[in-house]
Structure formats: structure tokens, C-alpha cells
Amino acid sequence: MDIDKFLTQLNNLLIAKGEKELSPRDQKIIQDSWAGKTYEDMNIPGYTTDYIKKMAAPSLWKKLSNLTGQRVTKKNLRLVLESLSKPSSSIPEPTESSPLLKLDLSDAPYVSDFYGRTNELAQLEQWIVTDHSPLVAIFGITGIGKTALSVKLVEQIKDQFEYVIWRSLKDTPSVEEVLSDLIQFFSNHQENPSSTTLNNLLSRLMYYLNQHRCLVVLDEVEAIMDAGESSGIYKEGYQDYRKLLQCIGEKRHQSCLLLTSQEPPQEVKELVIRQGRIREFQLKGLKKEDAKALLSKDGISKSLHGVGQLIDSYKGHPLALKIAVRTIQNCHNGKISDFLKGSLFIGDVLINMFDKQFSLLSDFDQELMNHLAMATEPVSTQYLLAQFSSYPNRASSEIKTSINNLLQRSLIEKTSQDIGEVFFNVEPVIKNYLNKRLY
């Protein structure tokens, strides 16, 4: 669709809301922005560059944000307008029975490669749409696909909500910044509560979550998590996120908060135990057939000898498999068998990502992880208690706490054997990373 058709669509939406069509000036700003022009390059008779940049354009972007339900800027204008023409993202005409969907996915990444996860999507949809869970947390090891799964989930269920907003915590915004942003969105930019107190912000947010069916996604929550003896603890200055999650998890409303994180925050774990409607979902690797589809997209045939072994070696870890494929093609001319002759390859990208995750572990957590990585077979709870309880001042409760932390952080796996005893091991990708750190 060309820009003229988008302008017609915008004007039709404005007329439907009882507002005036876009002025010639505003239409020219949109056309020039669509064409990639800077404000300095725009030539609009009767208006200076300074006026367009500081007055006219900001007013226009705010108007379009209110109209489309998405945060519109000069930078993302084209993306927002193109989303209006897609059936999956189109804005329905408002009716008494079907309110206008307000959608802001400006922080959500574009996901091009997505395979399988049918069961995972079905389970999450049931919790959020059918069971009306107020808080759902997806957690798992780095690179496992939490964000991609959440993007597809939102695309699948967004029409069940009046408001959908996605925000990333990668840049560690304060809880007050996040709350102010959410309230502005839910109030259709009628409120700007940036200077009020935390309790007032929480009160206003809960008002909107109760009045409307809203879906809020907070992605990359691990960015505000801190190192320590216990998992799920916030960095200094971010402890007030606890109040946000407790409000949403404990108070009555009709909305849902969806979190993604490498580890669930402490209060989520507490709410799961105390509140039956709070859910957490630990994401694992891809099923073999879905992993084969991913590899096929990257040029590795499903029928190629060694594909199954390659997938098993990485336990279906999608990012690790994509990194492996590049190395197979670059260094082994596409021969999986030659690639598998050496030690498991994970590459610098994953090493850097694991470095960040392992920086959150306590010294004892890292020591226990290294011990498990060197083991040739799964290790039982009793073995670990016997092995480490001889350490000075190391009580069995501390060892069990460390095991729980590592399980919550998806860094070790739990398996049960016929005799009923619990055993733990480390996935191959993580074991290879740890061995590189040790040697």
C-alpha cells in the first residue's frame, strides 16, 4: 500500500471518531517522513523547520498515537502505518460490543523465524484467555526463545483485549517510569502522572486494569535482577517492582501481566504457591521435528545424515543450533558429521550471553555448577549433600537452596529414576560453556 492510501485510511479513522481530517501540513509531514526525509529536508510553505520539528510534528505524532493505539514517532511511522493494513494487526471499527483495540508493540522485536511451540502456545493461551490468570511468567535459559514465543502469543490472543502494550526492561527503567508509561497508554494519553507518588501510580494503574481488559508484557525482566545467594532478587533501586507484581497478582482485576525472564522474580514464586491463578512456565528446547524445520530454513536438510544427533547434542536450543549451522556451513562445507567430531561448539555470542547470566550466581552456586558440569552422569541430591556438607559452615539447607536457585534459573535439569530418587544434570550447551571457563 502506498502512502496516499495510508493517508486515506487515517482520515477515515478520524472521521469515524468524529474528528477533522489531517491538514495539508500534517499530510505533508507524514509523506516526507515516509520518504525518509529529515525535518531539515522538509519544505512546507509557511512553516519554518524549527516550528515543524518542535511544534507541528510532536503534536501530529501524539494525535496519531491516540488514533492508532500505538506510540507513533517519526522513526517508527512507516512500521505503524504498515501494521494497519495487515489482517493480524488491523484496527477494527469500534462498535458497542467490540471496543477499539489499542495496540502498542513498539518495543516488541520482529520475529521472522518461529517453529513449533504449539503446546506451549496452547497452554499459555488457556491460562491467560480462558482461566483469566492475572500474572503469567515465562522463564528459561538465555537464547531459548522466551521473547519469540511471547511475540507469537501476543499476535494470537491480542484480539481478546482492549489494550495491549509491550515494554522491554533491557534499559532498566525505574518502576515509576514504567507505570507512568502504562497509565498514559491506558488513558489514551489524557494522563501524564510522572510527578506523583508510587502508591498513586499503582492506584491509577489498577483502576485501568480493572476498568478494561488489558494485556501488559514486560520483557527481559532479568535486566533488573541482581546477583546473590537467592534467585529472583532485584538490583538496588529496583525493589519497588515487587509492589507492582504483588498488586497485579493479589488484587482483583480483569487484565493480565505477562513477564519474560531468565529467572522468575521472588514474589512470582511466592504468588504461585499462595495464589492458584498465578502461573509460571519454564521454557525448554524445541521438539526434534520443529528443530529440523528451523535448520531447514538455514539450509540444513531435514534428511541430512546427523541432523537428529545435532539436535540432541544441543537439546533443541534454538539459538545454539543456529550458531552451529553457521559454523557447519562455514568450516565444514555443510557436513554435520565433521562438525560433530569435535567438542560441542557454542560460539562467542552464546558465551557472552551466558557470562551475563552466570555473573548473577553466588560463589557457591558457581562451584556447584562446575561440579555438576564435570560429572559424567546425573548426580543425586544425596550425593550433593554428602559432597558439600563437609565444607565449613555449609548447612544442608544452604545446599538445597542453591539447588533450587539453579533450577529456577534453568541452569540445571531435574530427572527422576525408577527408585524414586531425584538426580540433576547440566545440559550439553551449558556444560560446554562451563568447561571453557574452567580450562
Buried (B, 14 or more C-beta within 10 A) or exposed (E): EEBEEBBEBBBEBBEEEEEEBBEEBBBBBBBBBBEEBEBEEBEBEEBEBEBBBEEBBEEBBEBBBBBBBBBBBBEBBBBBBEBBEEEEBEBEEEEEEEBBBBBBBBBBEEBEEBBBBEEBBEBBBEBBBEBEBBBBBBBBBBBBBBBBBBBBBBBBBBEBBBBBBBBBBEEEBBBBBBBBBBBBBBBBBEBEBEEBEBEEBBEBBBBBBEEBBBBBBBBBBBBBBBBBBBBBBBBEEBEBBBBBBBBBBBEEBBBBBBBBBBBBBBBBBBBBEEBEBBBBBBBBBBBEEBBBBBBBEBEBEEEBEBBBEBBEBBBBBBBBBBBBBBBBBEEBEBBBEEBBEEEBBBBEBBEEBBEEBBEBBBEBBBBBBBBBBEEEEBBBBEBBBEEBEEEEEBEEEBBEBBBEBBBBBBBBBEEEEEEEEEBBBBBBBBBBBBBEBEE
